[in-house]
Amino acid sequence: MAEPLALYVHWPFCVSKCPYCDFNSHVRESVDQAVWREALLADLRHEAAVLPGRTVGSIFFGGGTPSLMPPETVAAVIAAAEAEWGLASDCEITLEANPNSVEVANFADLAAAGVNRVSIGVQSFDSEVLEFLGRAHSEDEARRAIATAQEHFERVSFDLIYARPGQSMAAWEAELAGALAVGTDHLSLYQLTIEPGTRFATLAAKGDLTIPDGDAAADLFDATQVMTRAAGLPRYEVSNHARIGQESRHNLAYWRYADYAGVGPGAHGRRLGQATERHKKPENFIAAVKRNGHGLKVEHDLPAHERATEAMLMGLRLTEGIDLARIEERSGLARAAFVDADAVARLAAQGLMRQDGDWLAVTDDGILLLDSILSEVVRTG
């Protein structure tokens, strides 16, 4: 029996563009909701035709700002996934939300539509930091949003950004302690990175923005691990922490390299050994759906070696690591084609990796060196 399918649905619209964001998000004065609802449903039906006989194990509404979606559109997408594929009895249905009061007012209706998990983009509980990050909500709104979400949804996660310019260890520890005290079962804790093409990248190039250096960022990361473990939310992926059993099943599907279908502008997918990508610009996506019945821009077969490499790069982000036998089975390649065994042995001797039969993982000591470890271990050609 085929593994459950993960379904990603992208809502591309935001009220404003954050200066650190490189996601496919767009600001528009008005959005024709009926047109968008029908376009998303048509795009979903196309994926269902390509992937018959599957059951959906998770749906993730991402963006953009999907909490700006009308709840009836969310309900229509969930109903279409149920009709086309069928949903697993424990299907995880996540929606990303901002803490703004207008969006929080929709939480009850979104829960009624079928959403059972929400991921809130808090980013900080400090008003000055929120202004620096270009966020449109206040500290009070963030706290109210989490409390309201906990009333309406079975599972609640929220994001924080740390390793910000001038952030001290004491300030981060105090902020993280406050976040842990809120009582959610999942936290996403991201170090601030300067992404190409963002307003922060322009400021950094001018010398007007400096983030903590590698050593300071590593110290902040280490302190984060100590505090989250003590609170019962250990790291299960580089930046994601959860109580045991409360991990994001949808994101685990990505990291474990399971099949996932991507619907909506700019959405990526990996299914049946193929890579898919939708048109990014909202207007181009709508035009493609009207023209072709779907929003696909790219659909191509992934060579076996590329599939194995992607599975390695994604899976080694996880604390659990990767099952080499599974990658061999899914790619049709022997592990010697995509793993440098000598590099693994050397790194294991240094305490940076561990191997137990078919399982290979990066240790806590190695996770801060993940990029260099991947470059040594993963055979890319």
C-alpha positions as CSV (number, residue, x, y, z in Angstrom):
1,M,0.0,0.0,0.0
2,A,1.3,3.4,-1.0
3,E,2.5,5.8,1.7
4,P,0.1,8.6,2.6
5,L,0.3,11.7,0.4
6,A,1.2,15.1,1.7
7,L,-0.7,18.0,0.0
8,Y,0.7,21.6,0.1
9,V,-1.6,24.5,-0.9
10,H,0.0,27.9,-1.5
11,W,-1.9,31.1,-0.8
12,P,0.4,33.9,-2.3
13,F,-1.1,37.1,-0.8
14,C,0.1,39.2,2.1
15,V,-0.9,42.5,3.6
16,S,2.8,43.6,3.3
17,K,6.2,42.2,2.5
18,C,8.5,41.4,5.4
19,P,12.1,42.6,4.9
20,Y,13.7,39.2,5.6
21,C,11.1,37.1,3.5
22,D,12.1,35.4,0.3
23,F,8.9,33.3,0.0
24,N,6.6,33.6,-2.9
25,S,4.3,36.3,-1.5
26,H,2.6,39.2,-3.2
27,V,0.7,42.3,-2.1
28,R,-2.5,43.1,-4.1
29,E,-5.2,45.7,-3.5
30,S,-8.0,43.2,-4.2
31,V,-8.3,39.5,-4.7
32,D,-11.2,37.9,-6.6
33,Q,-11.9,35.1,-4.1
34,A,-14.3,33.1,-6.3
35,V,-11.7,33.0,-9.1
36,W,-9.0,31.9,-6.7
37,R,-11.1,29.2,-5.1
38,E,-11.9,27.7,-8.5
39,A,-8.3,27.9,-9.6
40,L,-7.0,26.1,-6.5
41,L,-9.7,23.4,-6.9
42,A,-8.8,22.9,-10.6
43,D,-5.1,22.6,-9.8
44,L,-5.9,20.1,-7.0
45,R,-8.1,18.0,-9.4
46,H,-5.2,17.8,-11.8
47,E,-2.8,16.4,-9.2
48,A,-5.5,13.9,-8.1
49,A,-5.8,12.6,-11.7
50,V,-2.0,12.1,-11.7
51,L,-2.0,10.4,-8.3
52,P,-5.0,8.1,-8.2
53,G,-5.6,5.7,-5.3
54,R,-3.7,7.7,-2.7
55,T,-4.8,8.8,0.8
56,V,-3.9,12.2,2.1
57,G,-2.1,12.1,5.4
58,S,-1.5,15.8,5.8
59,I,-2.6,19.1,4.2
60,F,-0.5,22.3,4.7
61,F,-1.9,25.8,3.8
62,G,1.2,27.9,3.4
63,G,2.0,31.3,2.0
64,G,2.0,34.2,1.8
65,T,-0.6,34.6,4.5
66,P,-3.1,31.7,4.3
67,S,-5.0,33.0,7.3
68,L,-6.2,35.7,4.9
69,M,-8.0,32.9,2.9
70,P,-11.8,32.9,3.4
71,P,-12.7,29.9,5.6
72,E,-15.1,28.7,2.9
73,T,-12.2,28.4,0.5
74,V,-10.2,26.4,3.0
75,A,-13.2,24.2,3.6
76,A,-13.6,23.7,-0.2
77,V,-10.0,22.6,-0.7
78,I,-10.3,20.2,2.2
79,A,-13.5,18.8,0.9
80,A,-12.0,18.4,-2.6
81,A,-9.0,16.5,-1.2
82,E,-11.4,14.2,0.7
83,A,-13.5,13.7,-2.5
84,E,-10.6,13.1,-4.8
85,W,-8.3,11.0,-2.6
86,G,-9.8,10.4,0.9
87,L,-8.2,11.7,4.1
88,A,-6.5,9.6,6.6
89,S,-8.4,9.2,9.8
90,D,-5.8,11.2,11.6
91,C,-5.1,13.6,8.8
92,E,-3.1,16.6,10.0
93,I,-4.4,19.9,8.5
94,T,-2.2,22.9,9.2
95,L,-2.7,26.5,8.3
96,E,-0.1,29.2,8.7
97,A,-1.4,32.3,10.4
98,N,-0.3,35.8,11.4
99,P,-1.3,37.1,14.9
100,N,-3.2,40.1,13.5
101,S,-6.6,40.5,15.2
102,V,-8.4,40.5,11.8
103,E,-7.0,37.0,11.0
104,V,-7.4,35.7,14.5
105,A,-11.1,36.5,14.3
106,N,-11.3,33.7,11.6
107,F,-9.8,31.0,13.8
108,A,-13.2,29.6,14.9
109,D,-14.4,29.4,11.3
110,L,-11.1,27.9,10.1
111,A,-11.4,25.2,12.8
112,A,-15.0,24.5,11.7
113,A,-13.6,24.2,8.1
114,G,-11.4,21.3,9.2
115,V,-8.1,22.9,10.2
116,N,-6.8,21.1,13.2
117,R,-3.3,22.6,13.5
118,V,-2.1,26.2,13.2
119,S,1.4,27.6,12.9
120,I,1.6,31.2,14.0
121,G,4.2,33.6,12.7
122,V,5.0,35.4,15.9
123,Q,8.7,35.9,15.3
124,S,9.2,37.9,18.5
125,F,7.4,39.1,21.6
126,D,9.4,42.4,21.6
127,S,7.7,45.4,20.0
128,E,11.0,47.0,18.8
129,V,12.1,43.7,17.2
130,L,8.7,43.3,15.6
131,E,9.0,46.7,14.0
132,F,12.6,45.8,12.9
133,L,11.3,42.6,11.3
134,G,8.5,44.5,9.5
135,R,5.7,42.6,11.3
136,A,2.3,44.2,11.5
137,H,1.3,42.8,14.9
138,S,2.0,43.8,18.5
139,E,3.3,41.7,21.4
140,D,-0.2,41.7,22.9
141,E,-1.7,40.5,19.6
142,A,0.8,37.7,19.5
143,R,-0.1,36.5,22.9
144,R,-3.8,36.8,22.3
145,A,-3.4,34.9,19.0
146,I,-1.7,32.0,20.7
147,A,-4.3,31.9,23.4
148,T,-7.2,32.0,20.9
149,A,-5.6,29.3,18.8
150,Q,-5.2,27.1,21.8
151,E,-9.0,27.4,22.3
152,H,-9.9,26.4,18.8
153,F,-7.2,24.0,17.5
154,E,-6.0,20.7,18.7
155,R,-2.4,21.6,18.0
156,V,-0.6,24.9,18.0
157,S,2.9,25.9,16.9
158,F,4.5,29.3,16.6
159,D,7.8,30.7,15.1
160,L,10.5,32.9,16.6
161,I,13.5,34.4,14.9
162,Y,16.7,34.8,16.9
163,A,20.4,35.6,16.4
164,R,19.2,39.1,15.5
165,P,21.5,42.1,15.3
166,G,22.7,43.0,18.8
167,Q,20.8,40.2,20.5
168,S,22.5,39.1,23.8
169,M,22.4,35.6,25.2
170,A,20.5,36.9,28.2
171,A,17.8,38.5,26.1
172,W,17.3,35.4,24.0
173,E,17.2,33.1,27.0
174,A,14.5,35.4,28.6
175,E,12.5,35.5,25.4
176,L,12.7,31.7,24.8
177,A,11.8,31.0,28.5
178,G,8.6,33.1,27.9
179,A,7.8,31.2,24.7
180,L,8.2,27.9,26.4
181,A,5.9,29.0,29.2
182,V,3.1,29.5,26.8
183,G,2.5,25.8,26.7
184,T,2.4,24.9,23.0
185,D,3.7,21.4,21.9
186,H,5.7,22.7,18.9
187,L,8.1,25.6,18.3
188,S,10.0,26.6,15.2
189,L,13.1,28.6,16.2
190,Y,15.0,30.1,13.2
191,Q,18.2,32.0,13.2
192,L,18.0,35.2,11.2
193,T,19.6,34.7,7.8
194,I,20.1,37.2,5.1
195,E,18.4,35.9,2.0
196,P,19.3,37.2,-1.5
197,G,16.9,39.6,-3.0
198,T,15.4,40.8,0.3
199,R,15.5,44.3,1.8
200,F,17.7,42.9,4.6
201,A,20.2,41.8,1.9
202,T,20.3,45.3,0.6
203,L,20.9,46.7,4.1
204,A,23.6,44.1,4.8
205,A,25.4,44.9,1.5
206,K,25.6,48.6,2.6
207,G,26.9,47.6,6.0
208,D,23.8,48.8,7.7
209,L,22.8,45.4,9.1
210,T,25.1,42.9,10.8
211,I,23.9,39.6,12.3
212,P,25.9,37.7,15.0
213,D,29.0,36.0,13.8
214,G,29.3,32.2,13.6
215,D,30.6,31.7,17.1
216,A,27.9,33.9,18.7
217,A,25.2,32.2,16.7
218,A,26.5,28.8,17.7
219,D,26.4,29.8,21.4
220,L,22.8,30.9,20.9
221,F,21.9,27.7,19.2
222,D,23.5,25.6,21.9
223,A,21.6,27.5,24.6
224,T,18.4,26.9,22.7
225,Q,18.9,23.2,22.7
226,V,19.6,23.1,26.4
227,M,16.4,25.0,27.2
228,T,14.1,23.3,24.8
229,R,15.2,19.8,25.9
230,A,14.7,20.7,29.6
231,A,11.2,21.9,28.7
232,G,10.3,18.6,26.9
233,L,10.5,20.0,23.4
234,P,13.7,18.6,22.0
235,R,14.9,19.4,18.5
236,Y,13.8,16.9,15.9
237,E,15.0,19.0,12.9
238,V,17.6,21.7,12.6
239,S,15.1,24.5,13.7
240,N,12.0,22.6,14.8
241,H,11.2,21.4,18.4
242,A,8.3,19.4,19.7
243,R,7.0,17.1,22.4
244,I,7.3,13.5,21.3
245,G,4.5,12.7,19.0
246,Q,3.7,16.4,18.2
247,E,6.1,16.8,15.3
248,S,4.7,18.3,12.1
249,R,3.8,15.3,10.2
250,H,3.5,17.3,7.0
251,N,7.1,18.6,7.3
252,L,8.3,15.2,8.2
253,A,7.0,14.0,4.8
254,Y,9.3,16.5,3.1
255,W,12.3,15.6,5.2
256,R,11.7,11.9,4.9
257,Y,11.3,12.4,1.1
258,A,7.8,11.0,0.8
259,D,5.5,12.0,-2.1
260,Y,3.9,15.4,-1.8
261,A,1.7,17.3,-4.2
262,G,2.0,21.1,-4.5
263,V,-1.0,23.2,-5.5
264,G,-1.1,27.0,-6.0
265,P,1.3,29.7,-7.2
266,G,5.0,28.7,-6.9
267,A,4.2,25.4,-5.1
268,H,6.7,22.7,-5.5
269,G,6.0,19.0,-5.5
270,R,7.8,15.7,-5.6
271,R,5.6,12.8,-6.8
272,L,6.2,9.6,-8.7
273,G,9.9,10.4,-9.2
274,Q,9.0,13.8,-10.7
275,A,9.7,17.4,-9.7
276,T,6.8,19.8,-10.2
277,E,6.6,23.6,-9.9
278,R,3.7,26.0,-10.4
279,H,3.8,29.4,-12.0
280,K,4.9,31.9,-9.2
281,K,3.2,35.1,-10.1
282,P,-0.5,35.0,-9.2
283,E,-1.7,36.4,-12.5
284,N,0.4,33.9,-14.5
285,F,-0.9,31.0,-12.3
286,I,-4.5,32.0,-12.9
287,A,-3.9,32.3,-16.7
288,A,-2.2,28.9,-16.8
289,V,-5.2,27.3,-14.9
290,K,-7.6,28.9,-17.4
291,R,-5.5,27.8,-20.3
292,N,-4.5,24.3,-19.2
293,G,-6.7,23.3,-16.3
294,H,-3.6,23.4,-14.0
295,G,-0.9,25.8,-12.9
296,L,2.1,23.7,-13.7
297,K,5.2,25.5,-15.1
298,V,7.7,22.7,-14.6
299,E,7.2,18.9,-14.6
300,H,10.1,16.7,-15.2
301,D,11.5,13.3,-14.2
302,L,14.2,13.4,-11.6
303,P,17.3,11.2,-12.4
304,A,17.8,8.4,-9.8
305,H,21.0,10.0,-8.5
306,E,19.2,13.4,-8.0
307,R,16.4,11.7,-6.0
308,A,18.9,9.9,-3.8
309,T,20.9,13.2,-3.2
310,E,17.7,15.2,-2.4
311,A,16.7,12.5,0.1
312,M,20.1,12.7,1.8
313,L,20.1,16.5,1.9
314,M,16.6,16.6,3.4
315,G,16.8,13.6,5.7
316,L,20.1,14.5,7.4
317,R,18.4,17.6,8.8
318,L,16.4,15.3,11.1
319,T,17.6,14.2,14.5
320,E,16.5,10.7,13.6
321,G,18.6,10.8,10.4
322,I,18.0,8.7,7.3
323,D,17.2,5.1,6.4
324,L,19.8,4.3,3.6
325,A,17.9,1.1,2.6
326,R,14.7,3.2,2.0
327,I,16.7,5.6,-0.2
328,E,18.2,2.7,-2.1
329,E,14.7,1.3,-2.7
330,R,13.2,4.6,-3.8
331,S,16.1,5.5,-6.1
332,G,17.1,2.1,-7.4
333,L,20.7,2.9,-6.6
334,A,23.2,1.1,-4.3
335,R,24.2,3.4,-1.4
336,A,27.8,3.5,-2.6
337,A,26.5,5.7,-5.4
338,F,25.3,8.5,-3.1
339,V,27.2,8.0,0.2
340,D,30.9,8.4,0.8
341,A,31.5,5.6,3.3
342,D,35.0,6.8,4.1
343,A,33.8,10.3,4.9
344,V,31.0,8.8,7.1
345,A,33.6,6.7,9.0
346,R,35.9,9.7,9.5
347,L,33.1,11.9,10.8
348,A,31.7,9.2,13.0
349,A,35.1,8.8,14.6
350,Q,35.1,12.6,15.3
351,G,31.6,12.3,17.0
352,L,29.9,14.3,14.2
353,M,27.9,11.5,12.8
354,R,26.5,8.1,13.9
355,Q,25.6,5.0,12.0
356,D,23.6,2.1,13.1
357,G,23.1,-0.4,10.3
358,D,21.0,1.3,7.6
359,W,20.5,4.4,9.8
360,L,22.7,7.4,9.4
361,A,22.4,10.6,11.4
362,V,24.3,13.8,12.2
363,T,24.9,14.1,16.0
364,D,24.2,17.1,18.2
365,D,27.9,18.0,17.9
366,G,27.7,17.9,14.2
367,I,24.5,19.7,13.5
368,L,26.1,23.2,13.4
369,L,28.5,21.9,10.8
370,L,25.7,20.3,8.7
371,D,26.5,22.1,5.4
372,S,30.1,21.0,5.5
373,I,29.2,17.5,6.6
374,L,26.7,17.2,3.7
375,S,29.4,18.3,1.2
376,E,31.7,15.6,2.4
377,V,29.2,12.7,2.8
378,V,26.8,13.1,-0.1
379,R,28.1,12.0,-3.5
380,T,26.5,14.4,-6.0
381,G,27.9,12.9,-9.1
